[in-house]
Amino acid sequence: MWDSGEIWGGKAFIQQLIMQSAATATSYDRELEDLSERELDVAQFIAKGLSNKQIALEMNITERTVKAHLTSIFKKTNTKDRLALALLAQARHSVL
């Protein structure tokens, strides 16, 4: 049952998560508002789970440029890693 990697959450827990997400949606927009259009594209690809190499191919840029964008994004959004950025980008995308 737990072998699939899924985590069970009760109805009340899920509702609380949804309410918290909705309440903080505006702060997500503020955290991403300083990103350039290209940086937003990179963030969305990160949210989709793409690797740097895949992002580079999708955007027709080098992996080094992807890494430069990520460094800038991490600084501007005060995120520390890809997971935090992915969660932030997914939250923003879900409210647009």
Gaussian input, Z-matrix of N, CA and C with variables (Angstrom, degrees):
# hf/3-21g

backbone

0 1
 N
 C     1     B1
 C     2     B2     1     A1
 N     3     B3     2     A2     1     D1
 C     4     B4     3     A3     2     D2
 C     5     B5     4     A4     3     D3
 N     6     B6     5     A5     4     D4
 C     7     B7     6     A6     5     D5
 C     8     B8     7     A7     6     D6
 N     9     B9     8     A8     7     D7
 C    10    B10     9     A9     8     D8
 C    11    B11    10    A10     9     D9
 N    12    B12    11    A11    10    D10
 C    13    B13    12    A12    11    D11
 C    14    B14    13    A13    12    D12
 N    15    B15    14    A14    13    D13
 C    16    B16    15    A15    14    D14
 C    17    B17    16    A16    15    D15
 N    18    B18    17    A17    16    D16
 C    19    B19    18    A18    17    D17
 C    20    B20    19    A19    18    D18
 N    21    B21    20    A20    19    D19
 C    22    B22    21    A21    20    D20
 C    23    B23    22    A22    21    D21
 N    24    B24    23    A23    22    D22
 C    25    B25    24    A24    23    D23
 C    26    B26    25    A25    24    D24
 N    27    B27    26    A26    25    D25
 C    28    B28    27    A27    26    D26
 C    29    B29    28    A28    27    D27
 N    30    B30    29    A29    28    D28
 C    31    B31    30    A30    29    D29
 C    32    B32    31    A31    30    D30
 N    33    B33    32    A32    31    D31
 C    34    B34    33    A33    32    D32
 C    35    B35    34    A34    33    D33
 N    36    B36    35    A35    34    D34
 C    37    B37    36    A36    35    D35
 C    38    B38    37    A37    36    D36
 N    39    B39    38    A38    37    D37
 C    40    B40    39    A39    38    D38
 C    41    B41    40    A40    39    D39
 N    42    B42    41    A41    40    D40
 C    43    B43    42    A42    41    D41
 C    44    B44    43    A43    42    D42
 N    45    B45    44    A44    43    D43
 C    46    B46    45    A45    44    D44
 C    47    B47    46    A46    45    D45
 N    48    B48    47    A47    46    D46
 C    49    B49    48    A48    47    D47
 C    50    B50    49    A49    48    D48
 N    51    B51    50    A50    49    D49
 C    52    B52    51    A51    50    D50
 C    53    B53    52    A52    51    D51
 N    54    B54    53    A53    52    D52
 C    55    B55    54    A54    53    D53
 C    56    B56    55    A55    54    D54
 N    57    B57    56    A56    55    D55
 C    58    B58    57    A57    56    D56
 C    59    B59    58    A58    57    D57
 N    60    B60    59    A59    58    D58
 C    61    B61    60    A60    59    D59
 C    62    B62    61    A61    60    D60
 N    63    B63    62    A62    61    D61
 C    64    B64    63    A63    62    D62
 C    65    B65    64    A64    63    D63
 N    66    B66    65    A65    64    D64
 C    67    B67    66    A66    65    D65
 C    68    B68    67    A67    66    D66
 N    69    B69    68    A68    67    D67
 C    70    B70    69    A69    68    D68
 C    71    B71    70    A70    69    D69
 N    72    B72    71    A71    70    D70
 C    73    B73    72    A72    71    D71
 C    74    B74    73    A73    72    D72
 N    75    B75    74    A74    73    D73
 C    76    B76    75    A75    74    D74
 C    77    B77    76    A76    75    D75
 N    78    B78    77    A77    76    D76
 C    79    B79    78    A78    77    D77
 C    80    B80    79    A79    78    D78
 N    81    B81    80    A80    79    D79
 C    82    B82    81    A81    80    D80
 C    83    B83    82    A82    81    D81
 N    84    B84    83    A83    82    D82
 C    85    B85    84    A84    83    D83
 C    86    B86    85    A85    84    D84
 N    87    B87    86    A86    85    D85
 C    88    B88    87    A87    86    D86
 C    89    B89    88    A88    87    D87
 N    90    B90    89    A89    88    D88
 C    91    B91    90    A90    89    D89
 C    92    B92    91    A91    90    D90
 N    93    B93    92    A92    91    D91
 C    94    B94    93    A93    92    D92
 C    95    B95    94    A94    93    D93
 N    96    B96    95    A95    94    D94
 C    97    B97    96    A96    95    D95
 C    98    B98    97    A97    96    D96
 N    99    B99    98    A98    97    D97
 C   100   B100    99    A99    98    D98
 C   101   B101   100   A100    99    D99
 N   102   B102   101   A101   100   D100
 C   103   B103   102   A102   101   D101
 C   104   B104   103   A103   102   D102
 N   105   B105   104   A104   103   D103
 C   106   B106   105   A105   104   D104
 C   107   B107   106   A106   105   D105
 N   108   B108   107   A107   106   D106
 C   109   B109   108   A108   107   D107
 C   110   B110   109   A109   108   D108
 N   111   B111   110   A110   109   D109
 C   112   B112   111   A111   110   D110
 C   113   B113   112   A112   111   D111
 N   114   B114   113   A113   112   D112
 C   115   B115   114   A114   113   D113
 C   116   B116   115   A115   114   D114
 N   117   B117   116   A116   115   D115
 C   118   B118   117   A117   116   D116
 C   119   B119   118   A118   117   D117
 N   120   B120   119   A119   118   D118
 C   121   B121   120   A120   119   D119
 C   122   B122   121   A121   120   D120
 N   123   B123   122   A122   121   D121
 C   124   B124   123   A123   122   D122
 C   125   B125   124   A124   123   D123
 N   126   B126   125   A125   124   D124
 C   127   B127   126   A126   125   D125
 C   128   B128   127   A127   126   D126
 N   129   B129   128   A128   127   D127
 C   130   B130   129   A129   128   D128
 C   131   B131   130   A130   129   D129
 N   132   B132   131   A131   130   D130
 C   133   B133   132   A132   131   D131
 C   134   B134   133   A133   132   D132
 N   135   B135   134   A134   133   D133
 C   136   B136   135   A135   134   D134
 C   137   B137   136   A136   135   D135
 N   138   B138   137   A137   136   D136
 C   139   B139   138   A138   137   D137
 C   140   B140   139   A139   138   D138
 N   141   B141   140   A140   139   D139
 C   142   B142   141   A141   140   D140
 C   143   B143   142   A142   141   D141
 N   144   B144   143   A143   142   D142
 C   145   B145   144   A144   143   D143
 C   146   B146   145   A145   144   D144
 N   147   B147   146   A146   145   D145
 C   148   B148   147   A147   146   D146
 C   149   B149   148   A148   147   D147
 N   150   B150   149   A149   148   D148
 C   151   B151   150   A150   149   D149
 C   152   B152   151   A151   150   D150
 N   153   B153   152   A152   151   D151
 C   154   B154   153   A153   152   D152
 C   155   B155   154   A154   153   D153
 N   156   B156   155   A155   154   D154
 C   157   B157   156   A156   155   D155
 C   158   B158   157   A157   156   D156
 N   159   B159   158   A158   157   D157
 C   160   B160   159   A159   158   D158
 C   161   B161   160   A160   159   D159
 N   162   B162   161   A161   160   D160
 C   163   B163   162   A162   161   D161
 C   164   B164   163   A163   162   D162
 N   165   B165   164   A164   163   D163
 C   166   B166   165   A165   164   D164
 C   167   B167   166   A166   165   D165
 N   168   B168   167   A167   166   D166
 C   169   B169   168   A168   167   D167
 C   170   B170   169   A169   168   D168
 N   171   B171   170   A170   169   D169
 C   172   B172   171   A171   170   D170
 C   173   B173   172   A172   171   D171
 N   174   B174   173   A173   172   D172
 C   175   B175   174   A174   173   D173
 C   176   B176   175   A175   174   D174
 N   177   B177   176   A176   175   D175
 C   178   B178   177   A177   176   D176
 C   179   B179   178   A178   177   D177
 N   180   B180   179   A179   178   D178
 C   181   B181   180   A180   179   D179
 C   182   B182   181   A181   180   D180
 N   183   B183   182   A182   181   D181
 C   184   B184   183   A183   182   D182
 C   185   B185   184   A184   183   D183
 N   186   B186   185   A185   184   D184
 C   187   B187   186   A186   185   D185
 C   188   B188   187   A187   186   D186
 N   189   B189   188   A188   187   D187
 C   190   B190   189   A189   188   D188
 C   191   B191   190   A190   189   D189
 N   192   B192   191   A191   190   D190
 C   193   B193   192   A192   191   D191
 C   194   B194   193   A193   192   D192
 N   195   B195   194   A194   193   D193
 C   196   B196   195   A195   194   D194
 C   197   B197   196   A196   195   D195
 N   198   B198   197   A197   196   D196
 C   199   B199   198   A198   197   D197
 C   200   B200   199   A199   198   D198
 N   201   B201   200   A200   199   D199
 C   202   B202   201   A201   200   D200
 C   203   B203   202   A202   201   D201
 N   204   B204   203   A203   202   D202
 C   205   B205   204   A204   203   D203
 C   206   B206   205   A205   204   D204
 N   207   B207   206   A206   205   D205
 C   208   B208   207   A207   206   D206
 C   209   B209   208   A208   207   D207
 N   210   B210   209   A209   208   D208
 C   211   B211   210   A210   209   D209
 C   212   B212   211   A211   210   D210
 N   213   B213   212   A212   211   D211
 C   214   B214   213   A213   212   D212
 C   215   B215   214   A214   213   D213
 N   216   B216   215   A215   214   D214
 C   217   B217   216   A216   215   D215
 C   218   B218   217   A217   216   D216
 N   219   B219   218   A218   217   D217
 C   220   B220   219   A219   218   D218
 C   221   B221   220   A220   219   D219
 N   222   B222   221   A221   220   D220
 C   223   B223   222   A222   221   D221
 C   224   B224   223   A223   222   D222
 N   225   B225   224   A224   223   D223
 C   226   B226   225   A225   224   D224
 C   227   B227   226   A226   225   D225
 N   228   B228   227   A227   226   D226
 C   229   B229   228   A228   227   D227
 C   230   B230   229   A229   228   D228
 N   231   B231   230   A230   229   D229
 C   232   B232   231   A231   230   D230
 C   233   B233   232   A232   231   D231
 N   234   B234   233   A233   232   D232
 C   235   B235   234   A234   233   D233
 C   236   B236   235   A235   234   D234
 N   237   B237   236   A236   235   D235
 C   238   B238   237   A237   236   D236
 C   239   B239   238   A238   237   D237
 N   240   B240   239   A239   238   D238
 C   241   B241   240   A240   239   D239
 C   242   B242   241   A241   240   D240
 N   243   B243   242   A242   241   D241
 C   244   B244   243   A243   242   D242
 C   245   B245   244   A244   243   D243
 N   246   B246   245   A245   244   D244
 C   247   B247   246   A246   245   D245
 C   248   B248   247   A247   246   D246
 N   249   B249   248   A248   247   D247
 C   250   B250   249   A249   248   D248
 C   251   B251   250   A250   249   D249
 N   252   B252   251   A251   250   D250
 C   253   B253   252   A252   251   D251
 C   254   B254   253   A253   252   D252
 N   255   B255   254   A254   253   D253
 C   256   B256   255   A255   254   D254
 C   257   B257   256   A256   255   D255
 N   258   B258   257   A257   256   D256
 C   259   B259   258   A258   257   D257
 C   260   B260   259   A259   258   D258
 N   261   B261   260   A260   259   D259
 C   262   B262   261   A261   260   D260
 C   263   B263   262   A262   261   D261
 N   264   B264   263   A263   262   D262
 C   265   B265   264   A264   263   D263
 C   266   B266   265   A265   264   D264
 N   267   B267   266   A266   265   D265
 C   268   B268   267   A267   266   D266
 C   269   B269   268   A268   267   D267
 N   270   B270   269   A269   268   D268
 C   271   B271   270   A270   269   D269
 C   272   B272   271   A271   270   D270
 N   273   B273   272   A272   271   D271
 C   274   B274   273   A273   272   D272
 C   275   B275   274   A274   273   D273
 N   276   B276   275   A275   274   D274
 C   277   B277   276   A276   275   D275
 C   278   B278   277   A277   276   D276
 N   279   B279   278   A278   277   D277
 C   280   B280   279   A279   278   D278
 C   281   B281   280   A280   279   D279
 N   282   B282   281   A281   280   D280
 C   283   B283   282   A282   281   D281
 C   284   B284   283   A283   282   D282
 N   285   B285   284   A284   283   D283
 C   286   B286   285   A285   284   D284
 C   287   B287   286   A286   285   D285

   B1=1.4593
   B2=1.5266
   B3=1.3057
   B4=1.4630
   B5=1.5229
   B6=1.3285
   B7=1.4540
   B8=1.5225
   B9=1.3185
   B10=1.4674
   B11=1.5215
   B12=1.3157
   B13=1.4585
   B14=1.5156
   B15=1.3087
   B16=1.4514
   B17=1.5228
   B18=1.3209
   B19=1.4663
   B20=1.5214
   B21=1.3158
   B22=1.4568
   B23=1.5163
   B24=1.3190
   B25=1.4578
   B26=1.5115
   B27=1.3047
   B28=1.4505
   B29=1.5175
   B30=1.3181
   B31=1.4668
   B32=1.5298
   B33=1.3220
   B34=1.4672
   B35=1.5291
   B36=1.3241
   B37=1.4655
   B38=1.5271
   B39=1.3261
   B40=1.4632
   B41=1.5301
   B42=1.3284
   B43=1.4710
   B44=1.5201
   B45=1.3296
   B46=1.4609
   B47=1.5244
   B48=1.3107
   B49=1.4613
   B50=1.5264
   B51=1.3172
   B52=1.4657
   B53=1.5175
   B54=1.3332
   B55=1.4629
   B56=1.5272
   B57=1.3257
   B58=1.4563
   B59=1.5218
   B60=1.3190
   B61=1.4605
   B62=1.5191
   B63=1.3224
   B64=1.4613
   B65=1.5221
   B66=1.3181
   B67=1.4589
   B68=1.5230
   B69=1.3119
   B70=1.4583
   B71=1.5278
   B72=1.3227
   B73=1.4666
   B74=1.5260
   B75=1.3239
   B76=1.4615
   B77=1.5132
   B78=1.3032
   B79=1.4583
   B80=1.5233
   B81=1.3285
   B82=1.4614
   B83=1.5241
   B84=1.3307
   B85=1.4612
   B86=1.5233
   B87=1.3389
   B88=1.4544
   B89=1.5187
   B90=1.3179
   B91=1.4548
   B92=1.5217
   B93=1.3205
   B94=1.4615
   B95=1.5291
   B96=1.3204
   B97=1.4636
   B98=1.5234
   B99=1.3266
   B100=1.4579
   B101=1.5258
   B102=1.3217
   B103=1.4622
   B104=1.5188
   B105=1.3307
   B106=1.4578
   B107=1.5254
   B108=1.3043
   B109=1.4616
   B110=1.5306
   B111=1.3185
   B112=1.4667
   B113=1.5354
   B114=1.3247
   B115=1.4639
   B116=1.5227
   B117=1.3386
   B118=1.4630
   B119=1.5219
   B120=1.3347
   B121=1.4672
   B122=1.5242
   B123=1.3254
   B124=1.4725
   B125=1.5272
   B126=1.3156
   B127=1.4689
   B128=1.5276
   B129=1.3227
   B130=1.4615
   B131=1.5291
   B132=1.3304
   B133=1.4621
   B134=1.5285
   B135=1.3248
   B136=1.4660
   B137=1.5268
   B138=1.3342
   B139=1.4627
   B140=1.5244
   B141=1.3209
   B142=1.4689
   B143=1.5249
   B144=1.3367
   B145=1.4571
   B146=1.5139
   B147=1.3303
   B148=1.4599
   B149=1.5243
   B150=1.3134
   B151=1.4660
   B152=1.5276
   B153=1.3309
   B154=1.4672
   B155=1.5227
   B156=1.3165
   B157=1.4661
   B158=1.5263
   B159=1.3293
   B160=1.4598
   B161=1.5271
   B162=1.3258
   B163=1.4694
   B164=1.5234
   B165=1.3240
   B166=1.4666
   B167=1.5241
   B168=1.3155
   B169=1.4640
   B170=1.5243
   B171=1.3257
   B172=1.4667
   B173=1.5338
   B174=1.3440
   B175=1.4603
   B176=1.5286
   B177=1.3458
   B178=1.4529
   B179=1.5351
   B180=1.3413
   B181=1.4617
   B182=1.5279
   B183=1.3148
   B184=1.4627
   B185=1.5283
   B186=1.3249
   B187=1.4616
   B188=1.5229
   B189=1.3100
   B190=1.4663
   B191=1.5312
   B192=1.3245
   B193=1.4655
   B194=1.5243
   B195=1.3254
   B196=1.4688
   B197=1.5241
   B198=1.3212
   B199=1.4670
   B200=1.5286
   B201=1.3320
   B202=1.4702
   B203=1.5330
   B204=1.3209
   B205=1.4676
   B206=1.5377
   B207=1.3256
   B208=1.4683
   B209=1.5223
   B210=1.3208
   B211=1.4677
   B212=1.5261
   B213=1.3188
   B214=1.4565
   B215=1.5351
   B216=1.3242
   B217=1.4683
   B218=1.5241
   B219=1.3301
   B220=1.4655
   B221=1.5253
   B222=1.3210
   B223=1.4707
   B224=1.5281
   B225=1.3283
   B226=1.4644
   B227=1.5251
   B228=1.3166
   B229=1.4677
   B230=1.5191
   B231=1.3201
   B232=1.4602
   B233=1.5353
   B234=1.3345
   B235=1.4638
   B236=1.5168
   B237=1.3193
   B238=1.4598
   B239=1.5192
   B240=1.3478
   B241=1.4545
   B242=1.5295
   B243=1.3251
   B244=1.4578
   B245=1.5241
   B246=1.3261
   B247=1.4599
   B248=1.5229
   B249=1.3263
   B250=1.4663
   B251=1.5266
   B252=1.3218
   B253=1.4674
   B254=1.5241
   B255=1.3234
   B256=1.4627
   B257=1.5259
   B258=1.3208
   B259=1.4610
   B260=1.5227
   B261=1.3036
   B262=1.4621
   B263=1.5242
   B264=1.3195
   B265=1.4616
   B266=1.5238
   B267=1.3275
   B268=1.4642
   B269=1.5205
   B270=1.3114
   B271=1.4657
   B272=1.5184
   B273=1.3119
   B274=1.4582
   B275=1.5101
   B276=1.3196
   B277=1.4598
   B278=1.5281
   B279=1.3085
   B280=1.4666
   B281=1.5130
   B282=1.3364
   B283=1.4660
   B284=1.5148
   B285=1.3310
   B286=1.4665
   B287=1.5069
   A1=110.78
   A2=118.73
   A3=121.60
   A4=112.15
   A5=117.42
   A6=121.25
   A7=113.16
   A8=118.09
   A9=121.33
   A10=112.65
   A11=118.19
   A12=120.82
   A13=113.50
   A14=117.46
   A15=121.45
   A16=110.36
   A17=114.53
   A18=120.48
   A19=107.19
   A20=115.64
   A21=120.23
   A22=110.06
   A23=116.23
   A24=121.38
   A25=108.82
   A26=116.76
   A27=121.04
   A28=112.30
   A29=116.05
   A30=122.10
   A31=111.88
   A32=117.22
   A33=121.07
   A34=110.91
   A35=116.55
   A36=120.81
   A37=110.95
   A38=116.76
   A39=121.50
   A40=110.39
   A41=117.16
   A42=119.97
   A43=111.33
   A44=116.95
   A45=120.84
   A46=110.01
   A47=117.92
   A48=121.31
   A49=111.50
   A50=116.65
   A51=120.98
   A52=110.82
   A53=117.04
   A54=120.46
   A55=111.17
   A56=116.85
   A57=120.53
   A58=110.74
   A59=116.67
   A60=120.77
   A61=110.80
   A62=116.32
   A63=120.10
   A64=111.24
   A65=116.97
   A66=121.36
   A67=112.18
   A68=117.13
   A69=119.68
   A70=112.71
   A71=117.51
   A72=120.79
   A73=111.86
   A74=117.05
   A75=119.09
   A76=111.78
   A77=117.45
   A78=119.15
   A79=110.76
   A80=118.15
   A81=120.78
   A82=110.18
   A83=115.72
   A84=119.52
   A85=110.61
   A86=117.42
   A87=120.60
   A88=111.11
   A89=116.95
   A90=120.50
   A91=111.88
   A92=117.49
   A93=120.85
   A94=113.43
   A95=117.81
   A96=120.03
   A97=113.72
   A98=118.65
   A99=120.93
   A100=113.36
   A101=116.90
   A102=119.34
   A103=110.97
   A104=115.04
   A105=119.85
   A106=109.02
   A107=116.63
   A108=120.57
   A109=110.93
   A110=117.33
   A111=121.68
   A112=110.85
   A113=116.39
   A114=120.06
   A115=110.91
   A116=116.59
   A117=119.87
   A118=110.86
   A119=116.39
   A120=120.11
   A121=110.78
   A122=116.16
   A123=120.62
   A124=109.52
   A125=117.37
   A126=121.09
   A127=110.90
   A128=117.32
   A129=120.30
   A130=111.29
   A131=117.11
   A132=119.78
   A133=111.00
   A134=116.67
   A135=120.72
   A136=109.33
   A137=116.30
   A138=121.06
   A139=111.37
   A140=116.96
   A141=121.33
   A142=111.74
   A143=116.69
   A144=120.29
   A145=115.21
   A146=117.63
   A147=120.37
   A148=111.60
   A149=115.80
   A150=121.77
   A151=108.96
   A152=115.99
   A153=119.85
   A154=110.88
   A155=116.06
   A156=120.47
   A157=110.71
   A158=117.16
   A159=120.93
   A160=111.50
   A161=116.27
   A162=120.54
   A163=109.53
   A164=116.26
   A165=120.84
   A166=110.59
   A167=116.97
   A168=120.58
   A169=111.58
   A170=116.63
   A171=121.17
   A172=112.12
   A173=115.99
   A174=120.53
   A175=112.81
   A176=115.72
   A177=121.01
   A178=111.91
   A179=114.30
   A180=121.90
   A181=107.76
   A182=117.72
   A183=120.60
   A184=110.40
   A185=115.50
   A186=120.15
   A187=110.37
   A188=116.14
   A189=120.00
   A190=110.71
   A191=116.35
   A192=120.37
   A193=110.37
   A194=116.92
   A195=120.72
   A196=109.36
   A197=116.58
   A198=120.78
   A199=110.83
   A200=116.74
   A201=120.42
   A202=110.03
   A203=115.91
   A204=119.48
   A205=110.28
   A206=116.21
   A207=119.62
   A208=111.93
   A209=116.96
   A210=120.29
   A211=110.10
   A212=115.99
   A213=121.17
   A214=111.18
   A215=116.04
   A216=120.94
   A217=110.52
   A218=117.04
   A219=120.46
   A220=110.59
   A221=116.94
   A222=120.13
   A223=111.49
   A224=116.68
   A225=120.93
   A226=112.80
   A227=117.09
   A228=120.52
   A229=112.86
   A230=115.92
   A231=121.31
   A232=111.67
   A233=114.80
   A234=120.39
   A235=108.31
   A236=115.52
   A237=120.57
   A238=113.84
   A239=116.41
   A240=118.03
   A241=110.71
   A242=115.67
   A243=122.49
   A244=111.98
   A245=117.12
   A246=119.86
   A247=110.86
   A248=117.35
   A249=120.63
   A250=110.41
   A251=116.35
   A252=120.28
   A253=110.79
   A254=116.94
   A255=120.93
   A256=110.72
   A257=116.90
   A258=120.65
   A259=111.21
   A260=116.17
   A261=121.16
   A262=110.84
   A263=116.95
   A264=121.33
   A265=111.64
   A266=117.01
   A267=119.89
   A268=110.91
   A269=116.36
   A270=119.86
   A271=110.30
   A272=117.24
   A273=120.98
   A274=110.60
   A275=116.36
   A276=120.81
   A277=111.46
   A278=117.12
   A279=120.32
   A280=112.68
   A281=118.04
   A282=119.59
   A283=112.06
   A284=118.20
   A285=120.39
   A286=111.81
   D1=-42.08
   D2=-178.96
   D3=-92.89
   D4=-1.70
   D5=-177.44
   D6=-66.17
   D7=-21.24
   D8=-176.44
   D9=-75.63
   D10=-7.84
   D11=-179.52
   D12=84.75
   D13=5.95
   D14=-179.52
   D15=-85.98
   D16=153.67
   D17=177.42
   D18=-119.51
   D19=131.63
   D20=179.81
   D21=-85.87
   D22=137.54
   D23=174.99
   D24=-133.19
   D25=134.79
   D26=179.06
   D27=-67.96
   D28=166.59
   D29=-177.67
   D30=-57.73
   D31=-45.51
   D32=-179.08
   D33=-63.03
   D34=-40.44
   D35=179.02
   D36=-63.53
   D37=-45.68
   D38=179.85
   D39=-63.73
   D40=-42.59
   D41=178.17
   D42=-61.93
   D43=-39.44
   D44=178.52
   D45=-64.44
   D46=-42.53
   D47=177.39
   D48=-60.00
   D49=-43.60
   D50=179.18
   D51=-63.09
   D52=-43.96
   D53=-179.83
   D54=-64.46
   D55=-41.66
   D56=178.32
   D57=-64.40
   D58=-39.42
   D59=178.97
   D60=-63.53
   D61=-44.40
   D62=179.58
   D63=-64.75
   D64=-39.31
   D65=-178.08
   D66=-67.83
   D67=-28.86
   D68=-176.97
   D69=-102.90
   D70=5.68
   D71=-178.41
   D72=-57.30
   D73=-40.05
   D74=179.89
   D75=-64.74
   D76=-35.84
   D77=178.71
   D78=-67.93
   D79=-31.22
   D80=175.95
   D81=-62.60
   D82=-43.45
   D83=178.46
   D84=-61.09
   D85=-41.62
   D86=179.37
   D87=-64.11
   D88=-38.09
   D89=-178.82
   D90=-68.92
   D91=-24.57
   D92=-177.82
   D93=-104.52
   D94=-5.52
   D95=-173.91
   D96=-65.93
   D97=-22.91
   D98=-179.76
   D99=-84.62
   D100=-4.60
   D101=-178.62
   D102=-77.47
   D103=144.13
   D104=173.97
   D105=-72.17
   D106=168.85
   D107=178.77
   D108=-59.78
   D109=-41.03
   D110=179.42
   D111=-66.16
   D112=-39.94
   D113=177.82
   D114=-64.77
   D115=-38.95
   D116=176.33
   D117=-62.90
   D118=-39.16
   D119=176.84
   D120=-60.81
   D121=-46.14
   D122=178.69
   D123=-60.41
   D124=-44.91
   D125=-179.79
   D126=-59.94
   D127=-40.91
   D128=179.10
   D129=-66.52
   D130=-38.08
   D131=176.67
   D132=-66.22
   D133=-37.05
   D134=175.98
   D135=-62.20
   D136=-42.35
   D137=179.38
   D138=-62.34
   D139=-28.43
   D140=178.31
   D141=-83.67
   D142=-5.37
   D143=176.30
   D144=89.18
   D145=15.29
   D146=-179.82
   D147=-75.54
   D148=148.11
   D149=175.58
   D150=-80.07
   D151=168.13
   D152=176.99
   D153=-57.57
   D154=-41.38
   D155=-179.51
   D156=-63.32
   D157=-43.97
   D158=178.75
   D159=-64.57
   D160=-40.03
   D161=178.37
   D162=-63.35
   D163=-44.47
   D164=179.25
   D165=-57.84
   D166=-43.68
   D167=179.26
   D168=-65.66
   D169=-43.42
   D170=-179.95
   D171=-62.76
   D172=-38.45
   D173=-174.67
   D174=-96.39
   D175=-2.63
   D176=-178.89
   D177=58.22
   D178=46.50
   D179=176.96
   D180=-132.66
   D181=173.94
   D182=179.38
   D183=-84.29
   D184=159.98
   D185=175.22
   D186=-61.60
   D187=-34.17
   D188=178.61
   D189=-62.20
   D190=-38.61
   D191=177.84
   D192=-67.56
   D193=-39.06
   D194=175.99
   D195=-59.08
   D196=-46.30
   D197=-180.00
   D198=-61.95
   D199=-38.91
   D200=178.30
   D201=-64.41
   D202=-42.82
   D203=177.11
   D204=-61.24
   D205=-44.00
   D206=-179.60
   D207=-61.95
   D208=-41.95
   D209=178.04
   D210=-59.01
   D211=-45.15
   D212=179.15
   D213=-64.65
   D214=-43.32
   D215=-179.77
   D216=-62.34
   D217=-45.56
   D218=-179.82
   D219=-58.94
   D220=-41.34
   D221=179.04
   D222=-66.65
   D223=-46.95
   D224=-176.33
   D225=-67.57
   D226=-33.52
   D227=-176.67
   D228=-98.94
   D229=-4.38
   D230=-178.01
   D231=57.49
   D232=37.71
   D233=174.07
   D234=-101.36
   D235=153.26
   D236=-174.10
   D237=-103.42
   D238=-20.89
   D239=-175.34
   D240=-154.85
   D241=176.84
   D242=-177.22
   D243=-63.15
   D244=-38.19
   D245=-179.19
   D246=-63.20
   D247=-47.79
   D248=179.38
   D249=-60.93
   D250=-41.27
   D251=178.40
   D252=-65.56
   D253=-42.58
   D254=-180.00
   D255=-60.92
   D256=-43.97
   D257=179.11
   D258=-63.57
   D259=-42.03
   D260=178.22
   D261=-62.81
   D262=-47.17
   D263=-178.94
   D264=-66.39
   D265=-39.11
   D266=178.13
   D267=-65.58
   D268=-40.41
   D269=179.65
   D270=-63.87
   D271=-42.29
   D272=178.90
   D273=-65.14
   D274=-44.90
   D275=-177.90
   D276=-63.54
   D277=-35.25
   D278=-177.65
   D279=-70.65
   D280=-19.37
   D281=-179.58
   D282=-99.81
   D283=-5.09
   D284=179.23
   D285=-82.77

